[in-house]
């Protein structure tokens, strides 16, 4: 998405719907506890031997020597695509700069052709950035929604590069609103996301070693929405590749639910009744609350109904349960209840076992093998927190992995930070909390100092919009998280 989960939020087809206030800007630079050192000696100087730094397994690659690897320079130089990250960050976050180095763009062998960056029309595209001043670490990420490989450039890459990390990102192997066409069986397209991030991580670790003449001392995996799902899956299934991760509102998939296929049809059924007003509106509102959409989030419902709920339900249902609407592809937009094969009437619980088997292929278990920090906004109405990260936190605890986990519920946060610009008196951006969580993970891995206990992070008393855009403390004010927040 586009905002960070499915496809609506990340799709270029829907960019025209976004208010001007949802235009993106970059991240604020925060201090790092890891000292960056200049590349010298044999690796030596600015962009030395860049043509000799090969990405193992890549079918195609091209290297560029850049004076600036962050979006402060790559927008002008053409080494990012602002359309990929439109709408993901608040307007007043500053743009870090002063990071020269090598950028490698390329792709791995693949048969799908949805990604048109560079005019390649080839999926499994990646970007790898190698700063001249390297701190010894590597950050890898998959993209939110169904966006392409530059989607994290402002939300994640800018701050990681400014800290001295090498950075790598993948388009996950398929992109766009018709991502579900990739593969032969239900679930194939999403399963490929996991395989492509594993592939990129292994290749990027070798590439880093070739550039700096030593392997990375620390590899961190991170991402938002669908990218956050990938963080969870990688730390459950490929923990040997990583030292830890930060999951920003990752998507939850479980064969027995809850998943978005449970709560989005509820939204499609009840929101039109609520919006129409009159006698039945109150009952419809209560039904939406019961489905997970929190009380107090009503002001966000019209936008999400217009942009996200319907499209997200249809394209992910098509990926995992294509038989529901027969020969029709991804259903009928905004169909009324009672329309044949209408996603408004979709009931995951009554679907055939083969649908649960498709979800099981991509499911999460909570059995993480390395330290993980999750953060999620309490006013998320694309992936409601009670149906997603609250559940995942219990899964981790029930799997006996609670000692490796911290979970922060960010009061007033929603799924897409640009909406905080539209509703500055009601929402706070998650980007500064993400940066704080990333720094906390660094400290956890570097010194053994554990982050604050899992909790709901409240709004600081008297904080203004400028403070919330540039600051977030995970320590206080807050209250301890429980299973029934």
C-alpha positions in Angstrom: 0.0 0.0 0.0 1.2 3.3 -0.2 1.2 4.8 3.1 3.1 2.0 4.4 1.1 -1.0 4.0 -0.7 -2.0 1.0 -1.0 -0.6 -2.3 -3.2 2.3 -2.2 -0.8 4.2 -0.2 2.2 3.6 -2.4 0.7 3.7 -5.8 1.3 6.3 -8.3 -2.2 5.8 -9.6 -3.5 7.3 -6.5 -1.1 10.1 -5.9 -3.4 12.6 -7.4 -5.8 11.9 -4.6 -3.4 13.0 -1.9 -3.8 16.5 -0.5 -0.9 18.9 -1.3 -0.2 18.8 2.4 0.9 15.1 2.0 3.9 16.1 0.0 7.1 14.5 1.4 10.2 15.8 3.0 13.1 14.2 4.6 14.1 13.0 8.0 15.8 14.8 10.9 19.3 13.9 11.7 19.7 12.4 15.1 23.0 11.7 16.9 24.5 8.3 16.6 26.4 6.3 19.2 28.5 4.7 16.4 31.5 6.7 15.3 31.9 7.0 11.5 35.4 6.7 10.1 36.6 7.8 6.7 37.4 5.2 4.1 41.2 5.3 3.6 44.1 3.2 2.4 43.3 0.6 -0.2 39.5 1.2 -0.2 40.7 4.8 -0.2 39.2 8.1 -1.1 36.0 9.2 -2.6 34.4 6.4 -4.6 37.6 4.5 -5.1 37.3 1.4 -7.3 33.6 1.8 -7.7 33.4 -0.2 -10.9 35.1 -3.1 -9.1 32.4 -3.4 -6.4 30.1 -6.1 -7.9 26.8 -7.2 -6.4 26.8 -11.0 -6.3 23.9 -12.5 -8.2 22.9 -9.2 -9.9 21.8 -9.5 -13.5 22.5 -5.9 -14.1 24.0 -3.1 -12.1 25.3 0.4 -12.5 27.5 2.4 -10.1 27.6 6.1 -9.6 30.0 8.3 -7.6 27.8 10.9 -5.8 28.7 13.9 -3.8 25.5 13.3 -1.8 23.8 10.0 -1.1 20.8 11.4 0.9 17.8 13.0 -0.8 19.4 16.4 -0.3 21.4 15.5 -3.4 19.8 12.4 -5.0 16.6 14.2 -6.0 18.6 16.7 -8.1 21.0 14.1 -9.4 18.2 11.7 -10.4 19.3 8.9 -8.1 16.0 8.6 -6.3 12.4 8.8 -7.3 10.3 11.1 -5.2 7.1 9.4 -6.5 8.2 6.3 -4.6 8.1 8.0 -1.2 5.4 10.6 -1.7 3.2 11.0 1.4 5.3 9.0 3.9 6.9 11.7 6.0 5.8 15.0 7.7 6.7 18.3 6.0 8.9 19.8 8.7 11.4 17.0 9.1 14.8 18.3 8.0 17.0 16.7 5.4 20.4 15.4 6.5 23.3 16.0 4.1 27.0 15.7 3.8 27.2 12.0 2.8 29.3 11.4 -0.3 29.8 7.9 -1.6 28.8 5.2 -4.2 25.3 4.3 -5.2 24.7 1.0 -7.0 21.4 0.5 -8.8 20.5 -2.9 -10.4 18.3 -5.9 -10.4 18.4 -9.6 -9.8 17.1 -12.2 -12.3 13.2 -12.1 -12.4 10.4 -12.7 -14.9 8.0 -9.9 -13.8 8.2 -6.4 -15.2 6.1 -4.0 -13.1 9.0 -1.8 -11.9 9.8 0.8 -14.6 12.5 2.7 -12.8 15.5 3.5 -15.1 13.3 2.4 -18.0 14.3 -1.2 -17.2 10.8 -2.7 -16.8 12.2 -5.4 -14.6 11.4 -6.3 -11.0 13.7 -7.3 -8.2 15.4 -3.9 -8.5 17.6 -2.8 -5.7 19.6 0.2 -4.5 22.8 0.0 -2.5 24.5 3.1 -1.0 28.0 2.9 0.3 29.1 6.1 2.1 32.7 7.2 2.1 32.6 7.6 5.9 31.4 4.2 7.1 30.5 3.2 10.6 30.9 -0.5 10.0 27.2 -1.2 9.8 24.6 -2.1 7.2 20.9 -1.3 7.1 18.6 -3.3 4.8 14.9 -2.7 4.1 12.0 -3.8 2.1 9.5 -1.2 0.9 6.1 -0.3 2.3 3.0 -1.1 0.3 3.7 -2.0 -3.2 6.2 0.8 -3.8 9.5 0.6 -5.5 13.0 0.5 -4.1 13.4 4.2 -3.3 10.3 4.3 -1.1 12.3 4.4 2.2 14.7 7.1 1.1 13.4 9.9 3.3 11.8 7.9 6.0 14.7 5.5 6.7 17.7 5.8 4.3 18.5 9.5 4.9 19.0 9.0 8.7 20.8 5.7 8.3 23.3 7.1 5.8 23.8 10.2 8.0 24.8 7.9 10.8 27.4 6.3 8.6 25.6 3.1 7.7 25.7 1.4 4.3 22.1 1.0 3.1 20.3 -1.4 0.8 16.7 -1.7 -0.3 14.7 -3.9 -2.6 11.4 -3.5 -4.4 10.4 -6.9 -3.0 10.1 -8.5 -6.5 6.8 -7.1 -7.6 5.2 -3.6 -7.5 2.0 -1.7 -8.1 -1.7 -2.4 -7.6 -1.6 -5.5 -9.8 1.2 -7.1 -7.8 -1.0 -10.1 -7.3 -0.5 -11.1 -10.9 3.1 -12.2 -10.1 3.4 -15.9 -9.3 1.3 -19.0 -10.1 -0.4 -19.8 -6.7 -2.1 -17.8 -4.1 0.4 -16.1 -1.8 3.3 -16.4 -4.3 3.7 -12.6 -4.7 4.0 -11.9 -1.0 6.2 -15.0 -0.4 8.6 -13.5 -2.9 8.9 -10.4 -0.8 10.5 -12.4 1.9 12.8 -14.3 -0.5 13.9 -11.0 -2.1 14.9 -9.3 1.1 16.9 -12.4 2.2 18.6 -12.3 -1.3 19.4 -8.6 -1.0 20.7 -8.9 2.6 23.2 -11.7 1.6 24.3 -9.8 -1.5 24.6 -6.5 0.3 26.8 -8.0 3.0 29.2 -9.3 0.3 29.1 -6.0 -1.5 30.0 -4.1 1.7 32.9 -6.4 2.3 34.2 -5.8 -1.2 34.0 -2.1 -0.8 35.5 -1.7 2.6 37.6 -4.8 2.7 35.8 -6.2 5.8 32.3 -7.5 6.4 29.8 -5.4 8.3 30.1 -5.6 12.0 26.3 -5.1 12.4 23.4 -5.8 10.0 20.0 -4.3 10.9 16.7 -4.9 9.2 14.0 -2.3 9.2 10.9 -1.1 7.4 7.3 0.2 7.7 4.0 -1.4 7.0 4.6 -4.2 4.5 8.3 -3.5 5.1 7.7 -3.9 8.9 6.1 -7.3 8.1 9.3 -8.3 6.4 11.4 -7.3 9.4 9.3 -9.6 11.6 9.5 -12.5 9.1 13.2 -12.2 8.6 14.0 -12.2 12.4 11.7 -15.2 12.8 13.0 -17.2 9.8 16.5 -15.8 9.0 17.9 -14.5 12.3 21.4 -15.6 11.5 21.6 -12.8 8.9 20.9 -9.9 11.3 21.8 -8.4 14.6 18.4 -6.9 15.2 15.6 -4.8 13.7 13.0 -2.1 14.0 9.5 -2.8 12.8 7.4 0.3 12.0 3.7 -0.8 12.1 4.3 -4.1 10.3 1.4 -5.9 8.6 0.2 -9.0 10.5 -0.6 -12.3 8.7 -2.0 -15.3 10.6 -4.0 -18.2 9.2 -6.6 -17.8 12.0 -6.5 -14.0 11.9 -6.8 -11.3 12.6 -5.6 -10.0 9.3 -6.7 -7.1 7.1 -9.1 -9.6 5.4 -11.0 -9.6 8.6 -11.4 -6.0 9.5 -11.4 -4.2 6.1 -14.7 -5.8 5.0 -16.2 -4.6 8.3 -15.1 -1.1 7.3 -16.6 -1.4 3.9 -19.9 -2.7 5.3 -20.4 -0.2 8.1 -18.7 3.0 7.1 -21.3 4.1 4.4 -24.1 3.6 7.0 -22.2 5.7 9.5 -21.4 8.4 6.9 -25.0 8.6 5.9 -26.1 9.6 9.4 -29.5 9.1 10.8 -30.7 6.4 13.1 -28.5 3.5 12.0 -25.3 5.6 12.2 -24.7 5.0 15.9 -24.9 1.2 15.5 -22.5 1.4 12.5 -20.0 3.4 14.5 -20.1 0.9 17.3 -19.6 -1.9 14.7 -16.5 -0.1 13.4 -15.1 0.3 16.9 -15.7 -3.4 17.5 -13.8 -4.3 14.3 -10.8 -2.5 15.7 -11.1 1.1 14.4 -10.5 3.0 17.6 -12.9 5.5 19.1 -11.5 9.0 18.4 -10.3 8.0 14.9 -13.5 9.0 13.2 -12.0 12.0 11.6 -9.7 9.7 9.6 -12.4 7.4 8.3 -13.5 9.4 5.2 -10.0 9.7 3.8 -9.3 6.0 4.4 -12.6 4.9 2.9 -11.9 7.0 -0.2 -8.2 6.0 -0.7 -7.3 2.8 1.2 -9.9 0.4 2.6 -11.6 -0.7 -0.6 -8.6 -1.0 -2.8 -6.5 -2.6 -0.1 -9.1 -5.3 0.6 -9.6 -6.1 -3.1 -6.0 -6.5 -4.1 -4.8 -8.5 -1.1 -7.9 -10.7 -1.2 -7.1 -11.3 -4.9 -3.6 -12.3 -3.9 -4.7 -14.8 -1.3 -8.2 -15.8 -2.3 -8.6 -15.2 -6.1 -11.4 -17.7 -6.3 -13.8 -15.5 -4.3 -14.7 -13.4 -7.3 -14.2 -16.0 -10.0 -12.9 -14.6 -13.3 -13.1 -11.0 -12.1 -9.8 -9.6 -11.2 -9.6 -7.9 -7.7 -13.3 -7.5 -7.4 -15.7 -4.6 -8.0 -14.7 -1.2 -6.5 -17.1 0.1 -3.9 -19.7 -2.5 -4.6 -22.8 -2.5 -2.3 -23.5 -5.4 0.0 -25.5 -8.1 -1.9 -23.7 -7.5 -5.2 -22.4 -10.9 -6.4 -18.8 -11.6 -5.4 -18.6 -8.3 -3.6 -15.7 -7.7 -1.2 -18.0 -5.8 1.1 -19.5 -9.2 1.9 -16.2 -11.0 2.2 -16.1 -13.3 5.2 -12.6 -14.8 5.8 -13.8 -17.2 8.4 -16.2 -19.0 6.0 -13.7 -19.3 3.1 -12.3 -22.7 2.1 -9.2 -24.1 3.9 -7.1 -23.5 0.8 -7.3 -19.8 1.6 -5.9 -20.3 5.1 -3.2 -22.4 3.6 -2.2 -19.5 1.4 -2.0 -17.2 4.4 0.0 -19.8 6.3 2.7 -19.6 3.6 3.4 -16.0 4.6 2.3 -16.2 8.3 4.1 -14.9 11.3 4.7 -16.8 14.5 6.3 -14.4 17.0 9.4 -16.7 17.3 11.9 -14.0 16.7 15.6 -14.9 17.0 17.2 -11.4 17.4 16.3 -8.2 19.2 13.3 -6.4 17.7 11.6 -3.1 18.5 8.0 -2.5 17.2 6.3 0.9 17.1 2.7 1.5 16.0 0.3 4.5 16.2 -2.8 4.2 18.3 -4.9 6.0 15.7 -3.8 3.8 12.8 -7.0 3.1 10.8 -5.4 1.2 7.9 -3.9 -1.5 10.2 -5.7 -0.9 13.5 -3.3 -1.4 16.4 -5.6 -3.8 18.3 -5.8 -6.1 15.3 -2.1 -5.9 14.5 0.8 -5.0 16.7 -1.1 -5.6 20.0 -1.6 -9.2 18.7 1.9 -9.6 17.5 3.3 -8.5 20.9 1.3 -11.3 22.5 2.6 -13.7 19.9 6.2 -12.9 20.8 5.5 -13.2 24.5 3.6 -16.5 24.0 6.5 -17.8 21.9 8.9 -17.2 24.9 10.8 -14.5 23.1 9.7 -11.5 25.2 13.3 -10.9 26.3 14.2 -10.0 22.7 11.3 -7.6 22.2 10.2 -4.1 23.0 6.8 -2.7 21.8 5.9 1.0 21.8 2.3 2.2 21.2 2.6 5.8 20.0 -0.4 7.8 21.2 -1.8 9.9 18.4 0.2 8.2 15.6 -1.5 7.0 12.4 -0.4 4.9 9.5 1.0 7.6 7.3 3.0 10.5 8.8 2.0 13.0 6.1 -1.5 13.0 7.6 0.0 14.7 10.7 0.4 17.8 8.5 -3.3 17.7 7.6 -4.4 17.2 11.2 -1.6 18.8 13.3 -3.9 19.2 16.3 -4.9 15.6 16.4 -2.0 13.5 15.1 1.7 13.1 15.8 4.2 11.7 13.3 6.0 8.4 14.0 9.2 9.3 12.2 10.9 10.9 15.3 9.8 7.9 17.4 11.3 5.6 14.8 14.6 7.4 15.0 14.6 7.1 18.7 13.8 3.4 18.5 16.6 2.9 16.0 19.1 4.6 18.4 17.7 2.5 21.3 18.4 -0.6 19.2 21.9 0.5 18.5 22.5 1.0 22.2 20.9 -2.3 23.1 23.2 -4.2 20.7 26.3 -2.1 21.4 26.3 -1.8 25.2 23.6 -4.2 26.3 21.6 -1.3 27.7 18.0 -2.4 27.3 15.4 0.0 26.0 12.6 1.1 28.3 9.9 -1.5 28.9 7.1 -1.9 26.4 4.6 0.9 26.9 2.1 3.3 25.5 4.1 6.5 24.7 1.8 9.4 25.6 1.8 12.9 24.2 4.2 15.2 26.2 2.3 17.8 28.2 2.2 21.1 26.4 4.1 19.9 23.4 3.5 21.8 20.2 3.6 20.5 16.6 7.2 21.5 16.0 8.3 19.6 19.1 6.4 16.4 18.0 7.8 16.5 14.5 11.4 16.6 15.8 11.4 14.8 19.1 10.1 11.6 20.7 11.0 10.0 24.0 10.2 6.3 24.5 10.9 6.7 28.2 8.2 9.1 29.4 5.5 10.3 29.6 3.9 6.9 29.1 2.2 4.0 30.8 3.2 0.4 30.8 1.8 -1.7 28.0 -0.5 -4.5 29.0 -2.4 -7.0 26.9 -5.5 -4.9 27.3 -4.3 -1.4 26.7 
